[in-house]
C-alpha cells in the first residue's frame, strides 16, 4: 500500500511539474486555426465517418463522438470542439474536410495502423496540405493528445507505451 501511495504521489508530482514547465511559455495569442491529432478523446467523428458508421462509437454515444448527449438531447462535444468554440474557431473532422485528424482507438506509436496512429495522422495532414497547395499556418494551434491506448495495450500485454513517447516527440518536432 505504501508503494502505491508513493507511486501516486510521484505521478501527481510529475503531472504538476509538466504543467508548471509549460506555463511560462504560454502567451495570449490569437490563433487562426486549430489542427488536432489524437485518439477517441479528441475524435469528432473521423472513425465513424471513415467506416460509414459501421465502426465507431455505439448508439449510446453522441453523434459519432466518444461522448454522451447533453441532458436536453443535444449532441455532446469532445474537448477540442469546446476549445475551438472558446477560440471562435470551427473544427470539423478530417474525413469531412476539416482539421481534426484524431481517430478513436489511435495509438501514438506504430505506422500503417487502422485506425491511423499519430504518425499516420500527421502524414494525412501533410498530404492534405500538399493537395491544397496551402502551407503550415504559423498562427495556428496544433494539439497532440495520445498515449492512452498505448498504455492500455501495455496493460494487456501488447507492445504498449514503449514507443509512444518517441512517436509523440517526432510528431511535435
KENU-128504 format. One line per 8 residues: number of its first residue (from 1); for each residue x, y, z of N, C-alpha, C. Coordinates in nm, 4 decimals. Each point is the difference from the previous one (the first is absolute). Example, Ala and Ser with C-alpha at 12.3 -4.5 7.8 and 13.67 -1.06 7.14 Angstrom:
residues 2
1> 1.3190/-0.5690/0.7800/-0.0890/0.1190/0.0000/0.0900/0.1200/0.0000  -0.0350/0.1050/-0.0720/0.0820/0.1190/0.0060/-0.0770/0.1090/0.0730
END
This chain:
residues 173
1> 0.0823/-0.1197/0.0000/-0.0823/0.1197/0.0000/0.0867/0.1260/0.0000  0.1105/-0.0054/0.0754/0.0895/0.1148/0.0060/0.0630/0.0275/-0.1371  0.0308/-0.1075/-0.0749/0.0581/0.0163/-0.1333/-0.1010/0.0669/-0.0926  -0.1269/-0.0427/0.0092/-0.1049/0.0586/-0.0831/-0.0154/0.1485/0.0298  0.0032/0.0355/0.1280/-0.0107/0.1406/0.0376/0.1196/0.0781/-0.0538  0.1205/-0.0565/0.0105/0.1184/0.0670/-0.0513/-0.0069/0.0160/-0.1517  -0.0481/-0.1031/-0.0687/-0.0136/0.0080/-0.1455/-0.1009/0.1073/-0.0381  -0.1102/0.0063/0.0741/-0.1028/0.1006/-0.0276/0.0551/0.1406/0.0243
9> 0.0759/0.0166/0.1072/0.0597/0.1302/0.0287/0.1010/0.0382/-0.1076  0.0783/-0.0970/-0.0458/0.0978/0.0254/-0.1051/-0.0692/0.0396/-0.1297  -0.1086/-0.0704/-0.0335/-0.0761/0.0332/-0.1208/-0.0588/0.1406/0.0103  -0.0575/0.0323/0.1150/-0.0569/0.1338/0.0205/0.1078/0.1071/-0.0118  0.1144/-0.0244/0.0615/0.1108/0.0942/-0.0087/0.0465/0.0168/-0.1440  0.0068/-0.1114/-0.0744/0.0411/0.0055/-0.1403/-0.0958/0.0819/-0.0852  -0.1306/-0.0211/0.0194/-0.1011/0.0743/-0.0765/0.0083/0.1488/0.0325  0.0090/0.0326/0.1279/0.0105/0.1411/0.0389/0.1272/0.0638/-0.0549
17> 0.1094/-0.0751/-0.0012/0.1252/0.0519/-0.0552/-0.0141/0.0312/-0.1478  -0.0676/-0.0893/-0.0740/-0.0206/0.0230/-0.1430/-0.0836/0.1261/-0.0226  -0.1050/0.0154/0.0793/-0.0862/0.1185/-0.0139/0.0799/0.1271/0.0266  0.0752/-0.0012/0.1071/0.0786/0.1186/0.0346/0.1114/0.0261/-0.1004  0.0556/-0.1048/-0.0576/0.1080/0.0176/-0.0968/-0.0474/0.0728/-0.1251  -0.1245/-0.0230/-0.0389/-0.0502/0.0607/-0.1229/-0.0759/0.1302/0.0250  -0.0333/0.0314/0.1226/-0.0763/0.1207/0.0318/0.0710/0.1284/-0.0419  0.1303/0.0182/0.0275/0.0648/0.1259/-0.0389/0.0016/0.0231/-0.1509
25> -0.0118/-0.1067/-0.0776/0.0036/0.0135/-0.1445/-0.1343/0.0426/-0.0571  -0.1059/-0.0138/0.0796/-0.1319/0.0369/-0.0489/-0.0070/0.1512/-0.0199  -0.0664/0.0403/-0.1052/-0.0129/0.1414/-0.0253/-0.1354/0.0260/-0.0659  -0.0517/0.1158/0.0230/-0.1280/0.0368/-0.0595/0.0211/0.0245/-0.1485  -0.0579/-0.0854/-0.0806/0.0165/0.0088/-0.1441/-0.1349/-0.0234/-0.0660  -0.0238/0.0655/-0.1082/-0.1196/-0.0265/-0.0780/0.0364/-0.1049/-0.1047  -0.0517/-0.1187/0.0193/0.0257/-0.1077/-0.0953/-0.1006/0.0072/-0.1132  0.0453/-0.0320/-0.1187/-0.0875/0.0078/-0.1169/-0.0546/-0.1357/-0.0409
33> 0.0550/-0.1072/0.0556/-0.0492/-0.1339/-0.0316/0.0344/-0.0949/0.1129  -0.0640/-0.1155/-0.0025/0.0245/-0.1041/0.0985/0.0152/-0.1315/-0.0756  0.1131/-0.0675/0.0184/0.0268/-0.1290/-0.0641/0.0215/-0.1004/0.1120  -0.0705/-0.1131/-0.0077/-0.0003/-0.0971/0.1095/0.0462/-0.1362/-0.0480  0.0875/-0.0633/0.0794/0.0426/-0.1377/-0.0203/-0.0274/-0.0717/0.1316  -0.0609/-0.1196/-0.0056/-0.0274/-0.0673/0.1260/-0.0810/-0.1261/-0.0124  -0.0633/-0.0356/0.1130/-0.0768/-0.1232/0.0107/-0.1473/0.0318/0.0259  -0.0736/-0.0936/0.0607/-0.1440/0.0167/0.0182/-0.0371/0.1218/0.0843
41> 0.0894/0.0450/0.0862/-0.0309/0.1162/0.0826/-0.0087/0.1282/-0.0825  0.0518/-0.0043/-0.1222/-0.0026/0.1172/-0.0881/-0.0739/-0.0248/-0.1310  -0.0407/-0.1245/-0.0275/-0.0645/-0.0370/-0.1269/-0.1395/0.0623/-0.0086  -0.0205/0.0849/-0.0987/-0.1306/0.0650/-0.0188/-0.0799/-0.0666/-0.1125  0.0282/-0.1280/-0.0272/-0.0787/-0.0746/-0.0977/0.0803/-0.0695/-0.1077  0.1325/0.0108/0.0019/0.0828/-0.0616/-0.1045/-0.0178/-0.1508/-0.0099  0.0076/-0.0704/0.1131/-0.0076/-0.1460/-0.0038/-0.1333/-0.0455/-0.0579  -0.1065/0.0610/0.0452/-0.1329/-0.0350/-0.0494/-0.0147/0.0330/-0.1483
49> 0.0453/0.1185/-0.0409/-0.0109/0.0398/-0.1404/0.0874/-0.0864/-0.0914  0.1190/-0.0373/0.0475/0.0900/-0.0818/-0.0801/-0.0631/-0.1353/-0.0331  -0.0719/-0.0560/0.0956/-0.0623/-0.1304/-0.0198/-0.1510/0.0107/-0.0236  -0.0439/0.1154/-0.0490/-0.1403/0.0243/-0.0363/-0.0972/-0.0363/0.1121  0.0418/0.0229/0.1229/-0.0858/-0.0237/0.1144/-0.0009/-0.1429/0.0508  0.0693/-0.0921/-0.0702/0.0005/-0.1392/0.0434/0.0984/-0.0262/0.1131  0.0948/0.0866/0.0183/0.0969/-0.0135/0.1070/0.0146/0.1365/0.0639  0.0019/0.0029/0.1281/0.0105/0.1262/0.0725/-0.0791/-0.0092/0.1271
57> -0.0350/0.1110/0.0573/-0.0738/-0.0020/0.1257/-0.1343/-0.0708/-0.0150  -0.0415/-0.0681/0.1058/-0.1312/-0.0641/0.0018/-0.1097/0.1055/0.0026  -0.1246/-0.0462/-0.0122/-0.1135/0.0920/0.0006/-0.0089/0.0831/0.1277  0.0579/-0.0532/0.1090/-0.0059/0.0742/0.1263/0.0846/0.1265/-0.0043  0.0873/0.0105/-0.0991/0.0837/0.1175/-0.0125/-0.0663/0.1027/-0.0909  0.0484/0.1213/0.0071/-0.0646/0.1117/-0.0664/0.0555/0.0267/-0.1392  -0.0853/-0.0100/-0.0997/0.0322/0.0508/-0.1330/0.1407/-0.0379/-0.0471  0.0309/-0.1296/0.0043/0.1287/-0.0532/-0.0472/0.1192/0.0445/0.0833
65> -0.0239/0.0459/0.1195/0.1085/0.0425/0.0889/0.0030/-0.0924/0.1208  0.1149/-0.0127/0.0607/0.0146/-0.0829/0.1185/-0.0355/0.0825/0.1240  -0.1219/0.0478/0.0026/-0.0501/0.0791/0.1115/-0.1515/-0.0160/0.0042  -0.0614/0.0409/0.1068/-0.1441/-0.0150/0.0164/-0.0740/0.1262/-0.0426  -0.1309/-0.0172/-0.0285/-0.0839/0.1161/-0.0282/-0.0176/0.0809/0.1277  -0.0310/0.1278/-0.0189/-0.0373/0.0821/0.1137/-0.1384/-0.0432/0.0480  -0.0367/0.0399/0.1199/-0.1285/-0.0418/0.0549/-0.1182/0.0494/-0.0830  0.0177/0.1068/-0.0767/-0.1095/0.0491/-0.0845/-0.0057/-0.0730/-0.1345
73> 0.0902/-0.0991/-0.0208/-0.0032/-0.0787/-0.1225/0.0899/0.0513/-0.1111  0.0597/0.1178/0.0180/0.0901/0.0505/-0.1032/0.1314/-0.0792/0.0058  0.0655/-0.0168/-0.1147/0.1226/-0.0796/-0.0023/0.1099/0.0602/0.0864  0.0693/-0.0866/0.0709/0.1155/0.0431/0.0778/0.1185/0.0236/-0.0916  0.0943/0.0757/0.0469/0.1194/0.0314/-0.0774/0.1225/-0.0557/0.0712  0.1048/-0.0297/-0.0752/0.1269/-0.0358/0.0625/0.0724/0.1289/0.0374  0.0993/-0.0120/0.0844/0.0606/0.1186/0.0605/0.0575/0.0985/-0.1016  0.0548/-0.0497/-0.1109/0.0594/0.0924/-0.0975/-0.1073/0.0809/-0.0729
81> -0.1216/-0.0534/-0.0077/-0.1097/0.0775/-0.0585/-0.0413/0.1129/0.0941  0.0031/-0.0277/0.1294/-0.0245/0.1072/0.0978/0.1098/0.1058/-0.0097  0.1251/-0.0453/-0.0106/0.1128/0.0929/-0.0130/-0.0162/0.0873/-0.1243  -0.0345/-0.0617/-0.1118/-0.0192/0.0762/-0.1242/-0.1083/0.1060/0.0188  -0.1089/-0.0381/0.0651/-0.1082/0.0953/0.0250/0.0456/0.1174/0.0849  0.0781/-0.0293/0.1029/0.0521/0.1071/0.0856/0.0952/0.0919/-0.0755  0.0669/-0.0552/-0.1007/0.0940/0.0786/-0.0799/-0.0678/0.0706/-0.1174  -0.1296/-0.0264/-0.0188/-0.0710/0.0603/-0.1119/0.0315/-0.0661/-0.1330
89> 0.0425/-0.1266/0.0046/0.0364/-0.0731/-0.1209/-0.0965/-0.1166/-0.0222  -0.0074/-0.0473/-0.1226/-0.0757/-0.1209/-0.0279/0.0975/-0.1165/-0.0100  -0.0475/-0.1194/0.0320/0.0845/-0.1182/-0.0057/-0.0826/-0.1161/-0.0519  0.0307/-0.0438/-0.1209/-0.0660/-0.1154/-0.0599/0.1000/-0.1134/-0.0090  -0.0529/-0.1241/-0.0091/0.0927/-0.1121/-0.0122/0.0618/-0.0037/-0.1394  0.1181/-0.0574/-0.0097/0.0764/0.0023/-0.1249/-0.0646/-0.0823/-0.1106  -0.0721/-0.1068/0.0352/-0.0674/-0.0798/-0.1025/-0.1039/0.0857/-0.0725  -0.0568/0.0965/0.0726/-0.0980/0.0922/-0.0585/0.0658/0.1272/-0.0537
97> 0.1337/0.0038/-0.0034/0.0703/0.1157/-0.0555/0.0518/0.0990/0.1019  -0.0109/-0.0321/0.1291/0.0449/0.0915/0.1045/0.1435/-0.0254/0.0436  0.0364/0.0559/0.1148/0.1375/-0.0090/0.0485/0.0135/-0.0800/0.1292  -0.1025/-0.0771/0.0347/0.0108/-0.0901/0.1141/0.0324/-0.1386/-0.0545  0.1251/-0.0427/0.0171/0.0490/-0.1267/-0.0538/-0.0037/-0.1127/0.1029  -0.0578/0.0236/0.1171/-0.0055/-0.1003/0.1062/-0.0954/-0.1139/-0.0368  0.0402/-0.1219/0.0339/-0.0813/-0.1191/-0.0236/-0.0124/-0.0803/0.1286  -0.1221/-0.0381/0.0345/-0.0207/-0.0867/0.1143/0.0798/-0.1273/-0.0150
105> 0.0697/-0.0403/0.1070/0.0800/-0.1209/-0.0016/0.1426/0.0198/-0.0476  0.0345/0.1210/-0.0413/0.1348/0.0263/-0.0513/0.1047/-0.0172/0.1097  0.1178/-0.0423/-0.0419/0.1133/-0.0095/0.0915/0.1033/0.1055/-0.0386  0.0883/0.0276/0.0932/0.1069/0.0957/-0.0292/0.1086/-0.0664/-0.0829  0.0239/-0.1271/0.0271/0.1064/-0.0706/-0.0716/-0.0591/-0.0873/-0.1095  0.0815/-0.0315/-0.0965/-0.0446/-0.0854/-0.1098/-0.0345/0.0820/-0.1223  0.0204/-0.0605/-0.1148/-0.0369/0.0651/-0.1262/-0.0756/-0.1005/-0.0850  -0.0855/0.0491/-0.0866/-0.0776/-0.0868/-0.0869/-0.1086/-0.0738/0.0745
113> -0.0398/0.0539/0.1136/-0.0994/-0.0662/0.0834/-0.1410/0.0448/-0.0369  -0.0962/-0.0800/0.0397/-0.1394/0.0396/-0.0090/-0.0569/-0.0104/0.1396  -0.0489/0.1067/0.0556/-0.0063/0.1356/-0.0540/0.1393/0.0635/-0.0081  0.0103/0.1076/-0.0779/0.1305/0.0646/-0.0188/0.0640/0.0441/0.1320  0.1283/-0.0340/0.0167/0.0757/0.0435/0.1177/0.0281/0.1501/-0.0104  0.0614/0.0538/0.1027/0.0351/0.1429/-0.0014/0.0920/0.0310/-0.1187  0.0980/-0.0860/-0.0242/0.0907/0.0210/-0.1145/-0.0773/-0.0024/-0.1311  -0.0945/-0.0938/-0.0119/-0.0817/-0.0080/-0.1215/-0.0883/0.1237/-0.0148
121> -0.0536/0.0482/0.1120/-0.0840/0.1200/-0.0041/0.0808/0.1201/-0.0497  0.1233/0.0106/0.0463/0.0869/0.1079/-0.0473/0.0220/-0.0126/-0.1503  0.0206/-0.1231/-0.0468/0.0157/-0.0236/-0.1439/-0.1232/0.0411/-0.0788  -0.1180/-0.0301/0.0542/-0.1252/0.0416/-0.0654/-0.0085/0.1513/-0.0081  0.0371/0.0666/0.1089/-0.0034/0.1462/0.0034/0.0962/0.0587/-0.1035  0.1215/-0.0516/-0.0022/0.0996/0.0512/-0.0960/-0.0460/-0.0250/-0.1438  -0.0611/-0.1148/-0.0244/-0.0529/-0.0307/-0.1322/-0.1113/0.0976/-0.0385  -0.0877/0.0293/0.0960/-0.1071/0.0967/-0.0258/0.0577/0.1383/-0.0316
129> 0.1056/0.0392/0.0712/0.0636/0.1290/-0.0275/0.0559/0.0034/-0.1414  0.0679/-0.1073/-0.0391/0.0591/-0.0053/-0.1341/-0.1081/0.0022/-0.1074  -0.1085/-0.0734/0.0223/-0.1089/-0.0053/-0.0986/-0.0677/0.1356/-0.0151  -0.0106/0.0741/0.1104/-0.0686/0.1289/-0.0041/0.0928/0.1130/-0.0427  0.1313/-0.0245/0.0032/0.0953/0.1048/-0.0354/0.0160/0.1044/0.1085  -0.0475/-0.0306/0.1195/0.0077/0.0936/0.1124/0.1156/-0.0422/0.0903  0.0690/0.0961/0.0578/0.1097/-0.0303/0.0918/-0.0486/-0.0093/0.1433  0.0920/-0.0298/0.0888/-0.0309/-0.0036/0.1423/-0.0474/0.1372/0.0472
137> -0.0990/0.0007/0.0857/-0.0504/0.1245/0.0576/0.0853/0.0336/0.1218  0.0890/0.0987/-0.0125/0.0881/0.0318/0.1117/-0.0711/0.0751/0.1119  -0.1274/0.0291/-0.0158/-0.0773/0.0565/0.1106/-0.1087/-0.0987/0.0431  0.0173/-0.1252/-0.0368/-0.0942/-0.1046/0.0400/0.0439/-0.0682/0.1279  -0.0955/-0.0592/0.0687/0.0279/-0.0781/0.1202/-0.0079/-0.1470/-0.0379  0.1051/-0.0751/0.0293/0.0065/-0.1421/-0.0305/-0.0082/-0.0782/0.1312  -0.0934/-0.0928/0.0070/-0.0236/-0.0781/0.1211/0.0340/-0.1456/-0.0272  0.0770/-0.0612/0.0905/0.0291/-0.1436/-0.0060/-0.0425/-0.0593/0.1340
145> -0.0970/-0.0927/-0.0056/-0.0482/-0.0660/0.1217/-0.0048/-0.1487/-0.0280  0.0910/-0.0754/0.0572/0.0026/-0.1442/-0.0243/0.0829/-0.0697/0.1060  -0.0022/-0.1308/-0.0047/0.0786/-0.0818/0.0907/-0.0839/-0.0908/0.0865  -0.1256/0.0357/0.0217/-0.0871/-0.0817/0.0846/-0.0191/-0.1408/-0.0543  -0.0183/-0.0129/-0.1303/-0.0172/-0.1332/-0.0594/0.1296/-0.0795/0.0030  0.1140/0.0676/-0.0035/0.1285/-0.0676/0.0129/0.0155/-0.0591/0.1402  -0.0421/0.0752/0.1010/0.0057/-0.0493/0.1376/-0.0940/-0.1189/0.0167  -0.1212/0.0094/-0.0541/-0.0934/-0.1126/0.0077/0.0575/-0.1236/-0.0681
153> 0.0668/0.0180/-0.1130/0.0631/-0.1109/-0.0701/0.1090/-0.0632/0.0865  0.0773/0.0828/0.0661/0.1057/-0.0493/0.0876/-0.0598/-0.0819/0.1137  -0.1084/0.0483/0.0593/-0.0657/-0.0713/0.1095/-0.0577/-0.1334/-0.0456  -0.0371/-0.0091/-0.1281/-0.0530/-0.1238/-0.0559/0.1095/-0.0913/-0.0526  0.1258/0.0356/0.0208/0.1111/-0.0830/-0.0435/0.0484/0.0285/-0.1407  -0.0519/0.1054/-0.0627/0.0423/0.0369/-0.1347/0.1240/0.0862/0.0031  0.0396/0.0523/-0.1173/0.1215/0.0815/-0.0068/-0.0109/0.1287/0.0802  -0.1212/0.0532/0.0103/-0.0276/0.1103/0.0898/0.0755/0.1279/-0.0194
161> 0.0327/0.0602/0.1130/0.0501/0.1378/0.0037/0.1494/0.0109/-0.0271  0.0670/-0.1090/-0.0302/0.1446/0.0069/-0.0147/0.0451/0.1000/-0.1044  -0.0711/0.0110/-0.1109/0.0399/0.0953/-0.1025/-0.0859/0.1237/-0.0047  -0.0972/0.0117/0.0910/-0.0944/0.1112/-0.0046/0.0676/0.1359/0.0158  0.0877/0.0128/0.0997/0.0649/0.1297/0.0248/0.0831/0.0424/-0.1205  0.0744/-0.0927/-0.0576/0.0817/0.0328/-0.1169/-0.0851/0.0385/-0.1186  -0.1132/-0.0697/-0.0191/-0.0887/0.0314/-0.1117/-0.0619/0.1375/0.0149  -0.0447/0.0310/0.1215/-0.0591/0.1323/0.0242/0.1080/0.1065/-0.0183
169> 0.1207/-0.0254/0.0479/0.1093/0.0951/-0.0155/0.0323/0.0268/-0.1456  -0.0072/-0.1035/-0.0837/0.0315/0.0200/-0.1417/-0.1097/0.0779/-0.0718  -0.1236/-0.0102/0.0473/-0.1100/0.0777/-0.0591/0.0137/0.1467/0.0371  0.0426/0.0257/0.1222/0.0090/0.1382/0.0479/0.1149/0.0747/-0.0658  0.1115/-0.0653/-0.0256/0.1164/0.0702/-0.0550/-0.0037/0.0121/-0.1495
END
